[in-house]
Amino acid sequence: MIDLKIYGYTAMDEEAEGFGDYIPARVTEVHRELYKVVCAYGECTARVKGSFYKDVSYADDFPAVGDFVLLGYNKQGDSQILKVCQRKSKFSRPDYSGHAAGYVKTIREQVIAANFDYVFILSSLNYDLNINRILRYITAAWDSGGRPVVLLTKRDLRPDYQEQLEMVQAEALGVDVFAVSAVTGEGLEQLSAYLKPGKTIVFLGSSGVGKSTLVNALAGEEIMNVNSIREDDSKGRHTTTHRQLTLLKTGVMIIDTPGMREFGLWDIEEGLGEAFSDIEELFLQCRFSDCTHHNEPGCAVREALRKQTLDYGRWKNYLKLKGEAKFTEDKSAYLRERKAFGKKLEREKRSRANAKAFR
């Protein structure tokens, strides 16, 4: 028998009482409609109960890696997932799928990972370093309920990394930023405070930043395949092809995700405030509560930009992320309007064709 507490299960997660033979389990892998879970009887495969597909209340609650679920265990075949237990944290992005057959549906939330303590955001010091991408990840990480930690990887390939490190630290306010090398082990000792038994860490970053190499270094053994990349542009194949949770010998759990070059934001207002707390504090100092920060007198943002106490690049990053969040919020309405407009044009076209036929 396996004690699920090893996988982070606590009394707070207990929801099995009153569900008959259903027992708690944790999702470790997701393969389309098939899940790999671990429960008291060990690892097994599972599928969700049919009500997940029929009941609209389940729409945003399909299991994700890291979820605790109630499981109907079947030792002779696939077990059945009855429900997803309440999440203490989750990492999401907008899912624009489901617009087939010309029917525009509401944008759904796609949960990528759940019930983690830390979000390790990886960016390569080689050629991958992109401040805006890092801030995007930090914003979503704060909003997820996890604590973001930025790891600048491949320190061994960039001896003069200090300038890049300080640049990221200046932007990532309130977030620990470390330069590390999974190859030489440099900087890894700084991560000991996060690598505690029972803690779950989700890894995020584009392909080629060295996620799998770092996981292997932290595990002390090769548990993930590593593909070589072109060091001239840091491009490479995605080593990870699906999301999975791995329990290391140290008792730490790691959730790895496929590399994502494009990353949407889902409902990140709170996370945006955490990542850019310095800017949102300026808003409170503006003379007018509805200040747009353009031409109004007494604008604290414009004054900070003039005095250079607020970096213009940081302000532009904030506006860009704010705009992306607004686009996500409005896209469902936009798609419906575009579909309605298309139908209107089609009706007018048919009307003109009919009128011409009767002449």
C-alpha positions, 0 to 999 in steps of 0.5 A: 500500500502507498501512503498518498501523503508522500505525494502531498495529500493532506487532511485538507484534501480529504473529500472521499467520505460519503462517496462509497468505494471511491478513494483519493488519488493524484494525477501524474500524467495526462494523455488526451482522455487517458490519465495516469494516477497514483493511489493507495494501490499504486499507479494505474490508468483512469478515465473520467466518469461520463458526467464530465462530458454531459454536465456543463458544471464539469466544463472547466474541471477536467483533471490536470496533472497534480490534481487530487481526485476521487477514484473508483479503483479497478485492478483489472482495467481502467479506473474511474475518476468521479470528481476533481478535489478542490485545488489549492493552486492552479496554472491556467491558460485560455483554451480557444478550441471548440469553435468547430462547425462554425459555432463559437463557444465561450473561451474555456479555462485550460488548467495545465497543472494544479496543487503546486507550491512553487513555479520555477520559471526557466529562461536561458542565459544563452540566447533565450533571455526575454524579459517580457516573457519572464514577466508574463510567466511571473504574472500568471504564477502569482495569480495561480496561487504558487510562488514564482522563482526565476532560474536563469539557466546555462550559466556555464555558457555565459561567464559574464551573466551578472549583468543579465541577472541584475537586469531580471532582478530589477524587473522581477520585484519580490521574486527570487532570481538565480543563475544556475547551471545544471551541467556544472551544478553552479547555483543549484545549492541556492534552491535548497529552500524550495526542495523539501519533501512533500513540496510540488514544483511546476517547471515552465519555460520555452523549449531549449532552456534546459528543463529536462537537464535541470530536472535530472540534475535535481533528481541526481539521476537521468529520469528525463530524456535530453535532446541537443539544441542549436546553441546559435539560436537556442532552438530545439525539439520539445523533449517533453511531449506531455505534462507529467508529475515526477516524484524524486527520491528526495521526496520533492515532486516536479511537474514538467510541461511541454515547451510553450513559445506562445503563452496566453493569460487567463484572468490574471488581474491579481497576478498582474498587481503582484508582478507590477506592484510598484506601478499599481501603487503609483495609480493610487497617487494620481490626482484623479481616480479614473486617470488614464495616464496620458494627458491628465494633470497630476498623473503619478505615472507620467511624473515617475517616467519623467523623473526616470524613477519608473523605467519606460520599458517596464511601463510598456511591458505592463501595458502589453500584458494588460492588453493581452489580458483584455484581449483574452477577456474580450475574444469570446465576444469578438468571435461572436460578433465576427460570426454574426457579421459574417452571417449578415454579409451572407444574407445580404449577398443572397438577397442581392442574388435573389433580387437580380434573379427576379429582374 
